[in-house]
Amino acid sequence: MHLQATPPRTLPPQDMEAMDASEQQAQRLTYVVGAVAGAVLLALLCLLCSRALF
């Protein structure tokens, strides 16, 4: 008994410009989150060092 596989269906068209815009927005968000996290860590480091010196 041989079964015939159904042919693959066609994929819907993709909006490449919208995908690029979404990726750029996600990248900017990633940079902002990283910058905020870095600023918080720098502030904590300065606070800890000032406590150790004084």
PDB file of N, CA, C and O in Angstrom:
ATOM      1  N   MET A   1       0.829  -1.166   0.000  1.00  0.00           N
ATOM      2  CA  MET A   1       0.000   0.000   0.000  1.00  0.00           C
ATOM      3  C   MET A   1       0.889   1.250   0.000  1.00  0.00           C
ATOM      4  O   MET A   1       1.707   1.438   0.901  1.00  0.00           O
ATOM      5  N   HIS A   2       0.725   2.077  -0.991  1.00  0.00           N
ATOM      6  CA  HIS A   2       1.482   3.328  -1.121  1.00  0.00           C
ATOM      7  C   HIS A   2       0.538   4.497  -0.924  1.00  0.00           C
ATOM      8  O   HIS A   2      -0.533   4.567  -1.527  1.00  0.00           O
ATOM      9  N   LEU A   3       0.957   5.409  -0.068  1.00  0.00           N
ATOM     10  CA  LEU A   3       0.153   6.606   0.164  1.00  0.00           C
ATOM     11  C   LEU A   3       0.785   7.785  -0.567  1.00  0.00           C
ATOM     12  O   LEU A   3       2.001   7.976  -0.546  1.00  0.00           O
ATOM     13  N   GLN A   4      -0.057   8.553  -1.199  1.00  0.00           N
ATOM     14  CA  GLN A   4       0.428   9.744  -1.891  1.00  0.00           C
ATOM     15  C   GLN A   4       0.424  10.919  -0.913  1.00  0.00           C
ATOM     16  O   GLN A   4      -0.588  11.217  -0.278  1.00  0.00           O
ATOM     17  N   ALA A   5       1.544  11.556  -0.811  1.00  0.00           N
ATOM     18  CA  ALA A   5       1.621  12.743   0.040  1.00  0.00           C
ATOM     19  C   ALA A   5       0.978  13.908  -0.682  1.00  0.00           C
ATOM     20  O   ALA A   5       1.107  14.055  -1.897  1.00  0.00           O
ATOM     21  N   THR A   6       0.294  14.723   0.072  1.00  0.00           N
ATOM     22  CA  THR A   6      -0.314  15.893  -0.548  1.00  0.00           C
ATOM     23  C   THR A   6       0.777  16.897  -0.889  1.00  0.00           C
ATOM     24  O   THR A   6       1.767  17.000  -0.165  1.00  0.00           O
ATOM     25  N   PRO A   7       0.615  17.622  -1.953  1.00  0.00           N
ATOM     26  CA  PRO A   7       1.644  18.606  -2.305  1.00  0.00           C
ATOM     27  C   PRO A   7       1.679  19.722  -1.273  1.00  0.00           C
ATOM     28  O   PRO A   7       0.652  20.034  -0.668  1.00  0.00           O
ATOM     29  N   PRO A   8       2.835  20.325  -1.062  1.00  0.00           N
ATOM     30  CA  PRO A   8       2.929  21.388  -0.062  1.00  0.00           C
ATOM     31  C   PRO A   8       2.074  22.581  -0.474  1.00  0.00           C
ATOM     32  O   PRO A   8       1.967  22.917  -1.653  1.00  0.00           O
ATOM     33  N   ARG A   9       1.477  23.204   0.519  1.00  0.00           N
ATOM     34  CA  ARG A   9       0.642  24.363   0.215  1.00  0.00           C
ATOM     35  C   ARG A   9       1.522  25.595   0.051  1.00  0.00           C
ATOM     36  O   ARG A   9       2.653  25.629   0.537  1.00  0.00           O
ATOM     37  N   THR A  10       1.013  26.578  -0.617  1.00  0.00           N
ATOM     38  CA  THR A  10       1.786  27.799  -0.830  1.00  0.00           C
ATOM     39  C   THR A  10       1.710  28.671   0.412  1.00  0.00           C
ATOM     40  O   THR A  10       0.665  28.766   1.055  1.00  0.00           O
ATOM     41  N   LEU A  11       2.805  29.294   0.737  1.00  0.00           N
ATOM     42  CA  LEU A  11       2.854  30.169   1.900  1.00  0.00           C
ATOM     43  C   LEU A  11       2.254  31.527   1.565  1.00  0.00           C
ATOM     44  O   LEU A  11       2.314  31.963   0.415  1.00  0.00           O
ATOM     45  N   PRO A  12       1.682  32.191   2.544  1.00  0.00           N
ATOM     46  CA  PRO A  12       1.143  33.524   2.277  1.00  0.00           C
ATOM     47  C   PRO A  12       2.279  34.502   1.998  1.00  0.00           C
ATOM     48  O   PRO A  12       3.394  34.302   2.478  1.00  0.00           O
ATOM     49  N   PRO A  13       2.016  35.538   1.241  1.00  0.00           N
ATOM     50  CA  PRO A  13       3.082  36.517   0.951  1.00  0.00           C
ATOM     51  C   PRO A  13       3.502  37.247   2.231  1.00  0.00           C
ATOM     52  O   PRO A  13       2.697  37.445   3.141  1.00  0.00           O
ATOM     53  N   GLN A  14       4.765  37.639   2.281  1.00  0.00           N
ATOM     54  CA  GLN A  14       5.292  38.312   3.464  1.00  0.00           C
ATOM     55  C   GLN A  14       5.569  39.774   3.135  1.00  0.00           C
ATOM     56  O   GLN A  14       6.034  40.098   2.043  1.00  0.00           O
ATOM     57  N   ASP A  15       5.286  40.631   4.067  1.00  0.00           N
ATOM     58  CA  ASP A  15       5.545  42.058   3.920  1.00  0.00           C
ATOM     59  C   ASP A  15       6.937  42.339   4.478  1.00  0.00           C
ATOM     60  O   ASP A  15       7.106  42.541   5.681  1.00  0.00           O
ATOM     61  N   MET A  16       7.916  42.350   3.604  1.00  0.00           N
ATOM     62  CA  MET A  16       9.305  42.488   4.036  1.00  0.00           C
ATOM     63  C   MET A  16       9.575  43.852   4.670  1.00  0.00           C
ATOM     64  O   MET A  16      10.353  43.944   5.620  1.00  0.00           O
ATOM     65  N   GLU A  17       8.950  44.902   4.164  1.00  0.00           N
ATOM     66  CA  GLU A  17       9.175  46.231   4.736  1.00  0.00           C
ATOM     67  C   GLU A  17       8.645  46.297   6.176  1.00  0.00           C
ATOM     68  O   GLU A  17       9.290  46.878   7.050  1.00  0.00           O
ATOM     69  N   ALA A  18       7.492  45.711   6.415  1.00  0.00           N
ATOM     70  CA  ALA A  18       6.943  45.700   7.776  1.00  0.00           C
ATOM     71  C   ALA A  18       7.807  44.852   8.696  1.00  0.00           C
ATOM     72  O   ALA A  18       7.994  45.195   9.863  1.00  0.00           O
ATOM     73  N   MET A  19       8.336  43.748   8.180  1.00  0.00           N
ATOM     74  CA  MET A  19       9.213  42.902   8.993  1.00  0.00           C
ATOM     75  C   MET A  19      10.493  43.651   9.347  1.00  0.00           C
ATOM     76  O   MET A  19      10.960  43.569  10.483  1.00  0.00           O
ATOM     77  N   ASP A  20      11.070  44.382   8.386  1.00  0.00           N
ATOM     78  CA  ASP A  20      12.282  45.158   8.657  1.00  0.00           C
ATOM     79  C   ASP A  20      12.022  46.247   9.690  1.00  0.00           C
ATOM     80  O   ASP A  20      12.841  46.465  10.582  1.00  0.00           O
ATOM     81  N   ALA A  21      10.887  46.929   9.576  1.00  0.00           N
ATOM     82  CA  ALA A  21      10.551  47.986  10.523  1.00  0.00           C
ATOM     83  C   ALA A  21      10.359  47.398  11.924  1.00  0.00           C
ATOM     84  O   ALA A  21      10.784  47.993  12.914  1.00  0.00           O
ATOM     85  N   SER A  22       9.729  46.248  12.000  1.00  0.00           N
ATOM     86  CA  SER A  22       9.516  45.593  13.293  1.00  0.00           C
ATOM     87  C   SER A  22      10.844  45.169  13.907  1.00  0.00           C
ATOM     88  O   SER A  22      11.041  45.314  15.114  1.00  0.00           O
ATOM     89  N   GLU A  23      11.745  44.653  13.105  1.00  0.00           N
ATOM     90  CA  GLU A  23      13.059  44.248  13.618  1.00  0.00           C
ATOM     91  C   GLU A  23      13.854  45.446  14.109  1.00  0.00           C
ATOM     92  O   GLU A  23      14.535  45.359  15.131  1.00  0.00           O
ATOM     93  N   GLN A  24      13.777  46.573  13.388  1.00  0.00           N
ATOM     94  CA  GLN A  24      14.486  47.776  13.822  1.00  0.00           C
ATOM     95  C   GLN A  24      13.917  48.298  15.133  1.00  0.00           C
ATOM     96  O   GLN A  24      14.664  48.736  16.008  1.00  0.00           O
ATOM     97  N   GLN A  25      12.602  48.253  15.269  1.00  0.00           N
ATOM     98  CA  GLN A  25      11.973  48.692  16.511  1.00  0.00           C
ATOM     99  C   GLN A  25      12.393  47.794  17.676  1.00  0.00           C
ATOM    100  O   GLN A  25      12.668  48.286  18.771  1.00  0.00           O
ATOM    101  N   ALA A  26      12.443  46.491  17.445  1.00  0.00           N
ATOM    102  CA  ALA A  26      12.866  45.559  18.486  1.00  0.00           C
ATOM    103  C   ALA A  26      14.329  45.785  18.857  1.00  0.00           C
ATOM    104  O   ALA A  26      14.701  45.675  20.025  1.00  0.00           O
ATOM    105  N   GLN A  27      15.148  46.096  17.872  1.00  0.00           N
ATOM    106  CA  GLN A  27      16.566  46.347  18.148  1.00  0.00           C
ATOM    107  C   GLN A  27      16.732  47.615  18.985  1.00  0.00           C
ATOM    108  O   GLN A  27      17.541  47.639  19.912  1.00  0.00           O
ATOM    109  N   ARG A  28      15.981  48.661  18.670  1.00  0.00           N
ATOM    110  CA  ARG A  28      16.042  49.893  19.461  1.00  0.00           C
ATOM    111  C   ARG A  28      15.597  49.634  20.894  1.00  0.00           C
ATOM    112  O   ARG A  28      16.209  50.130  21.840  1.00  0.00           O
ATOM    113  N   LEU A  29      14.535  48.859  21.050  1.00  0.00           N
ATOM    114  CA  LEU A  29      14.057  48.532  22.389  1.00  0.00           C
ATOM    115  C   LEU A  29      15.118  47.767  23.170  1.00  0.00           C
ATOM    116  O   LEU A  29      15.315  48.013  24.360  1.00  0.00           O
ATOM    117  N   THR A  30      15.797  46.844  22.506  1.00  0.00           N
ATOM    118  CA  THR A  30      16.861  46.078  23.152  1.00  0.00           C
ATOM    119  C   THR A  30      17.987  46.996  23.616  1.00  0.00           C
ATOM    120  O   THR A  30      18.502  46.843  24.724  1.00  0.00           O
ATOM    121  N   TYR A  31      18.367  47.953  22.764  1.00  0.00           N
ATOM    122  CA  TYR A  31      19.419  48.900  23.142  1.00  0.00           C
ATOM    123  C   TYR A  31      18.991  49.760  24.326  1.00  0.00           C
ATOM    124  O   TYR A  31      19.791  50.016  25.226  1.00  0.00           O
ATOM    125  N   VAL A  32      17.737  50.206  24.331  1.00  0.00           N
ATOM    126  CA  VAL A  32      17.246  51.044  25.434  1.00  0.00           C
ATOM    127  C   VAL A  32      17.240  50.254  26.739  1.00  0.00           C
ATOM    128  O   VAL A  32      17.672  50.763  27.773  1.00  0.00           O
ATOM    129  N   VAL A  33      16.761  49.030  26.698  1.00  0.00           N
ATOM    130  CA  VAL A  33      16.738  48.202  27.904  1.00  0.00           C
ATOM    131  C   VAL A  33      18.165  47.954  28.393  1.00  0.00           C
ATOM    132  O   VAL A  33      18.415  47.999  29.597  1.00  0.00           O
ATOM    133  N   GLY A  34      19.091  47.696  27.494  1.00  0.00           N
ATOM    134  CA  GLY A  34      20.487  47.489  27.873  1.00  0.00           C
ATOM    135  C   GLY A  34      21.106  48.735  28.466  1.00  0.00           C
ATOM    136  O   GLY A  34      21.870  48.652  29.427  1.00  0.00           O
ATOM    137  N   ALA A  35      20.784  49.900  27.902  1.00  0.00           N
ATOM    138  CA  ALA A  35      21.331  51.155  28.425  1.00  0.00           C
ATOM    139  C   ALA A  35      20.781  51.446  29.817  1.00  0.00           C
ATOM    140  O   ALA A  35      21.521  51.885  30.698  1.00  0.00           O
ATOM    141  N   VAL A  36      19.495  51.206  30.019  1.00  0.00           N
ATOM    142  CA  VAL A  36      18.905  51.426  31.343  1.00  0.00           C
ATOM    143  C   VAL A  36      19.518  50.472  32.365  1.00  0.00           C
ATOM    144  O   VAL A  36      19.845  50.878  33.480  1.00  0.00           O
ATOM    145  N   ALA A  37      19.673  49.213  31.985  1.00  0.00           N
ATOM    146  CA  ALA A  37      20.279  48.240  32.899  1.00  0.00           C
ATOM    147  C   ALA A  37      21.719  48.629  33.216  1.00  0.00           C
ATOM    148  O   ALA A  37      22.155  48.506  34.361  1.00  0.00           O
ATOM    149  N   GLY A  38      22.462  49.098  32.215  1.00  0.00           N
ATOM    150  CA  GLY A  38      23.835  49.538  32.449  1.00  0.00           C
ATOM    151  C   GLY A  38      23.899  50.743  33.372  1.00  0.00           C
ATOM    152  O   GLY A  38      24.782  50.822  34.226  1.00  0.00           O
ATOM    153  N   ALA A  39      22.972  51.685  33.211  1.00  0.00           N
ATOM    154  CA  ALA A  39      22.953  52.868  34.072  1.00  0.00           C
ATOM    155  C   ALA A  39      22.623  52.488  35.510  1.00  0.00           C
ATOM    156  O   ALA A  39      23.213  53.028  36.446  1.00  0.00           O
ATOM    157  N   VAL A  40      21.692  51.569  35.689  1.00  0.00           N
ATOM    158  CA  VAL A  40      21.345  51.123  37.040  1.00  0.00           C
ATOM    159  C   VAL A  40      22.538  50.418  37.684  1.00  0.00           C
ATOM    160  O   VAL A  40      22.847  50.654  38.852  1.00  0.00           O
ATOM    161  N   LEU A  41      23.197  49.562  36.929  1.00  0.00           N
ATOM    162  CA  LEU A  41      24.363  48.868  37.481  1.00  0.00           C
ATOM    163  C   LEU A  41      25.494  49.833  37.811  1.00  0.00           C
ATOM    164  O   LEU A  41      26.184  49.657  38.815  1.00  0.00           O
ATOM    165  N   LEU A  42      25.692  50.850  36.978  1.00  0.00           N
ATOM    166  CA  LEU A  42      26.728  51.844  37.245  1.00  0.00           C
ATOM    167  C   LEU A  42      26.391  52.638  38.508  1.00  0.00           C
ATOM    168  O   LEU A  42      27.272  52.910  39.323  1.00  0.00           O
ATOM    169  N   ALA A  43      25.130  53.005  38.669  1.00  0.00           N
ATOM    170  CA  ALA A  43      24.715  53.731  39.868  1.00  0.00           C
ATOM    171  C   ALA A  43      24.920  52.868  41.121  1.00  0.00           C
ATOM    172  O   ALA A  43      25.392  53.365  42.143  1.00  0.00           O
ATOM    173  N   LEU A  44      24.571  51.598  41.043  1.00  0.00           N
ATOM    174  CA  LEU A  44      24.786  50.702  42.178  1.00  0.00           C
ATOM    175  C   LEU A  44      26.269  50.537  42.497  1.00  0.00           C
ATOM    176  O   LEU A  44      26.657  50.499  43.664  1.00  0.00           O
ATOM    177  N   LEU A  45      27.087  50.440  41.470  1.00  0.00           N
ATOM    178  CA  LEU A  45      28.527  50.317  41.674  1.00  0.00           C
ATOM    179  C   LEU A  45      29.083  51.564  42.347  1.00  0.00           C
ATOM    180  O   LEU A  45      29.898  51.465  43.263  1.00  0.00           O
ATOM    181  N   CYS A  46      28.646  52.738  41.896  1.00  0.00           N
ATOM    182  CA  CYS A  46      29.104  53.984  42.520  1.00  0.00           C
ATOM    183  C   CYS A  46      28.634  54.058  43.969  1.00  0.00           C
ATOM    184  O   CYS A  46      29.383  54.491  44.844  1.00  0.00           O
ATOM    185  N   LEU A  47      27.412  53.643  44.221  1.00  0.00           N
ATOM    186  CA  LEU A  47      26.889  53.660  45.589  1.00  0.00           C
ATOM    187  C   LEU A  47      27.692  52.724  46.495  1.00  0.00           C
ATOM    188  O   LEU A  47      28.039  53.091  47.617  1.00  0.00           O
ATOM    189  N   LEU A  48      27.981  51.541  46.017  1.00  0.00           N
ATOM    190  CA  LEU A  48      28.749  50.587  46.825  1.00  0.00           C
ATOM    191  C   LEU A  48      30.176  51.064  47.056  1.00  0.00           C
ATOM    192  O   LEU A  48      30.716  50.899  48.150  1.00  0.00           O
ATOM    193  N   CYS A  49      30.789  51.655  46.036  1.00  0.00           N
ATOM    194  CA  CYS A  49      32.153  52.141  46.206  1.00  0.00           C
ATOM    195  C   CYS A  49      32.194  53.336  47.153  1.00  0.00           C
ATOM    196  O   CYS A  49      33.136  53.465  47.935  1.00  0.00           O
ATOM    197  N   SER A  50      31.184  54.219  47.096  1.00  0.00           N
ATOM    198  CA  SER A  50      31.181  55.357  48.004  1.00  0.00           C
ATOM    199  C   SER A  50      30.968  54.898  49.442  1.00  0.00           C
ATOM    200  O   SER A  50      31.519  55.493  50.368  1.00  0.00           O
ATOM    201  N   ARG A  51      30.178  53.849  49.636  1.00  0.00           N
ATOM    202  CA  ARG A  51      29.983  53.320  50.992  1.00  0.00           C
ATOM    203  C   ARG A  51      31.277  52.713  51.522  1.00  0.00           C
ATOM    204  O   ARG A  51      31.568  52.804  52.715  1.00  0.00           O
ATOM    205  N   ALA A  52      32.051  52.095  50.634  1.00  0.00           N
ATOM    206  CA  ALA A  52      33.303  51.462  51.073  1.00  0.00           C
ATOM    207  C   ALA A  52      34.369  52.503  51.392  1.00  0.00           C
ATOM    208  O   ALA A  52      35.213  52.278  52.259  1.00  0.00           O
ATOM    209  N   LEU A  53      34.340  53.641  50.700  1.00  0.00           N
ATOM    210  CA  LEU A  53      35.365  54.675  50.921  1.00  0.00           C
ATOM    211  C   LEU A  53      35.040  55.561  52.100  1.00  0.00           C
ATOM    212  O   LEU A  53      35.954  56.055  52.761  1.00  0.00           O
ATOM    213  N   PHE A  54      33.765  55.780  52.388  1.00  0.00           N
ATOM    214  CA  PHE A  54      33.403  56.722  53.453  1.00  0.00           C
ATOM    215  C   PHE A  54      32.796  55.985  54.572  1.00  0.00           C
ATOM    216  O   PHE A  54      32.417  56.589  55.575  1.00  0.00           O
TER     217      PHE A  54
END
